[in-house]
Amino acid sequence: MIIPMSDPTVPSPRGRGDALLGTGFVLVWCTGYIAGKAVVAHAAPLTSLVLRFGLAALLFGAMAAVARVRRCSRVELWQSAVTGVLMLALHFGAVYVAFRMGANAGVSALVIGAMPLLVAVVATLDGSERLGLWRWLGMALGLLGVVLVVADRVDGATPLPAWGMLLLGLVGITAGTLYQKRHAAHLDMRLALAVQNAAATLVLLPFALGEGLHLDGTRDFFLPLGWLVLVNSIGGFALLFLLIRRGAATQVAALFFLMPPVTAVFGHFTLGEHLTWLKGAGFACAAFGVWLATRPQAGGGH
């Protein structure tokens, strides 16, 4: 699904493996939106992120220590830290602040949902990847699917500063995806993710202190936080790391078109959110767009 193959008509074992990785990543990542909504109802947003990333850093660090992962250079550590600041601290921090400023969930999904297209544009402009017509069409359909899914949740109430924070979050996840693919995807995954989460924790900690490290300490806070750490941060980011290592940045990014529609389905069953025919059409459009954007191309090119 992610890696181009020499014969586009016959799926290879690796191609099937990438498809399973991609499916697992989308499903795991989308549960984070449900758990995150529950967490921020019981804690200040940046405080919850510091706890999430800090605990994940400790767990990944313990795994790296037990496995006696080889030492790496300062440059490699720095590259992983930069990735963590961009993809974790800047992206999640900006989005959570935007929520606090009054950003509508639909507007947030729409802005961040443009990430795959922005990744494709940047990768094309700098010459690192070459996309054919069908992949550009897939990107366009994927974004259209996102628009259809979130259309009923977009309104004019989101203040301008919140739009600015959402755009900052979009820059963070876009730059982080491209930077990790080019500079920080070769390290041992456990060590790299320990550094990424530790860097994000250190960057966000002063802002969390400014919130007073507020949390209510109830079971309703710690249960979803545990899910965010163990399932999303450990499982989701491990899958994302593997996908970025194995595939082109644009193809991995295209999977994010599926996040709003899959999250809408999860929200229907867990939060009682209403599914409409428009959301269903958006799901189908996004899925077809992702298939076009990630399918193997003849000749093995991007």
N, C-alpha and C positions, 0 to 999 in steps of 0.2 A: 504493500500500500504506500510505503514511504520511499523505498529505494527503487529507482528505475532499473529495469532488467533488460537483458538482451533480447528476449522474445516477449513482446507485450501481450501475447495471446495465451501464454501458459504461465500460471502463477508458480513461482519457485517456493521452496520451503521457507527461505528468508522473507519473501514477499508475504506469505501467509503469516509468518511470525510478526512482521511489522504491522500487519492488519490487526492482529490480536493485541499487540502493544498499544496501537492507536485507539482501539475500542476500549480497552481497559483504562487508558489515560483519560479519555473523555468522561467515562462513567465515574471514575474516582474524583476527577477535578470538579465535576458538577455538584457532587455532594457537598463540596466545600462552601458553595453559596448558601445552601440550606443551613449547615452548621454555623457558618459565619454570621448569618442573620440572628441565630439563637444566641451566640456568644456576645455580640455587641448590644444585645438587649439587657445584659447583666454586667457589662464592663465598658470602660472608656475604650474607644476604638484602637488607639495606638498602644494602649496598655495591653489589650488582648493580642495584638500583633507581636509585641515584645515577648510575651509569655509563649506564644506559639513558636516563633522563630528561635527563641532561646532554648526551649525544651528540645526542639528538633536538632539544633546544633549539638546539644549534649548527647543525644541518642546517636546521631551520625558519627560524632567524635568517638564514642564508645565502640561503635562497630569498626571504625578504622583502627582503633587501638588493639582490639581483640584480634583483628585480622593482620596486624603488624604491617600495615600499608607502608610502602616505600616512602622515604623522605622525598620531598619535592623542593624545587628552587624557590627563592623569594619571588621571582617573576611569576611562577605558576600560582603561588599563593595569592599574589596581588591580582592576577587575572580572575581567579575565582571570586575574590572579594569584590571586584568591580562588578562581576555578574550578579552577585547577591545584592549589592546596593541598587543596581538598576532594576532587576527583575522582581526582587522581593520588597526592599525598603521603598524605592520610589514608586513602583507600580501599586502595591497594596496600600502603602501609606497615603498616597495621593487619592486613591479611590475611597478609602475609609474617611479621609478628611472631607472629601466631596459629599459623602453621605451626611456627615455632621453639618455641612453647610446647607443641606436641603436638596441635594441632587436626587432626582427621581430615579428609581431603579431601572426603568425602561431607557431613560437617557443614558445612564451609565453603561448598560449593556450595549446600546447602540454605538457609543463612542469607542469602548474597548473592543467591540466586535469588528471595528475597522482594522484591527491590528494585522490580520493576515494580508490584507491588501497593501497596507503600508510597508510591511516586510518585503512583499514582492516588488514594490516600486523601488525601494532602496537597494535591494539586491540586484535589480536590473540596472539601475543607474550606475552602481559602482562596478558592474561587470562580473560580480561573483557568481551569478546564476543567469540562465537564459530560459525564459518561459515562452512556450509556443502559444498559438492562438487559443487552443482548447483550454489551456491552464488559465489564461486570462479570463476566458468565459466562465470557467469554474469559480474563479475569485469573485467575479461580478455576481454570479448566481448565489454564492455563499453569503455575500453581503446583503443581497436582496432578501434572502431567507431570514437573516437576522432582523432586518427592517420589518418584515411581515410579523415575526414572532413578538416583537416588542412594541408594535405600532399602537396598541391600545393602552400602553403604559407611558407613552411619551406625551408630555404636556409642556406648557410654557412657564411652569412655576419654578424651574431650576434656575437659581440666580447665576449671574455671570461669573463670579469667583469660583463657583462650583464647576462650571464648564471648564474654567482654566485648570482646575485640579484634575479633572477627568482627562483633559488633553495631556497634562503632565504624566498621568498614569499610563496613557497610551504610548507616550514617548519612552517611558521606562521599560515596559514589557517588550516593545519593538526593539529598542536598542539592546536590551538584555538578551533577547533571543539571537540576534545577529552576532553580538559580541561573544556569547558562549559558543556558538557554532564555529567561529573563526579562531578563538583564542583559548577557550577553557573547557573544551569537550574531551580532552585526551587524558585528563587526570583520573585517578581512581575515583569512582562515583561517591564512595562514602566520605573520603577526605574532602573532595570538592564541595559536596553539599554541606558538610560540617562548616567549612569556611564561609560558604555563601550565607548560611543562616546566621552564623556568628557575626558576620559583617553587617547584615541587615539589623540584627539585634542592637549592635553598638550604635548604628546610625539613628535608630528610632528611639533609643532609650532616653535621651534628653527630652524628647517631645512627650514621651510617656510620663516622665517625671513632672513635666509641666501640667499633665492631666491629674497629677496627684496619685498615679498608679491606682486609679479607682476601679474596684470590682466588688461585687456583693458576696463572693465566696460561697455561693449556694451550689447545690447539686445541678441545678439547671444551667449553671455556667461551666462547671468542670466537665460534665459529660460531653457536651459539644466541643469543648476545648480539646479534650482527649481525642475525639474523632479527628479534629483538624490536625493535630500533631501526628498521630499514629497512622491515619489513613491518607490525609491530604499531603502533609509535609513529607512524611516518610514514603508512602506509596506513590502519590501523585507526582512529586518532584523527581523521584527516582525514575519513573516511567518517562517523564519529560526529558530528563537528562539522557536516557538511553535513546529516545527518539531523535533528539538533536544530534547525538553522536553518530547515529546510523543514517540519517536522512538529510536532504536539503532543507535549509531553514524555511523556505516558502512552503514546502509540503507539510512540514510539521506545524507551521503557523496556521495553515488552512484548517486544521482540526478545530481551531478555536471558533470557527463559524458554527460548529455544532453545539457549543456551550449554551447559548440562550435557549434553543429549542429543547435540548435534553433537560436543562434545568427547569423549563416550563412543565415538562412531563413529571419530573420529580416533585415540583411544587404542587401539582395537581393531586398527587397521592399522599404527600406528607403535610402540606399546608392548606389543602382544600382550594387551591387556586383554580380558576375556571379555564378549561381548554376550549378554544373556539376553532371553527373551520379555518380561520385566517392563520392561527398558530399552526394548525396541521399543514396548511399549504406552505408556510414558512419552513417547517421541519423538512418537508419533502424537497423544497427548493435548496435549502442549505445542504442536505445530504447529497443531492445530485451534484451540487457545486463542489463539495469536498471530493466526491468521486472523480470528477473531471480534473480537479487541481492536483490530485495525488496519484492518479492512475499512471502506470508505466507508459513511457513514450517510446516509439520506435527509434532505434539508434542509440538508446541509453542516455540521451541528453536530458537536460533539465528544462 
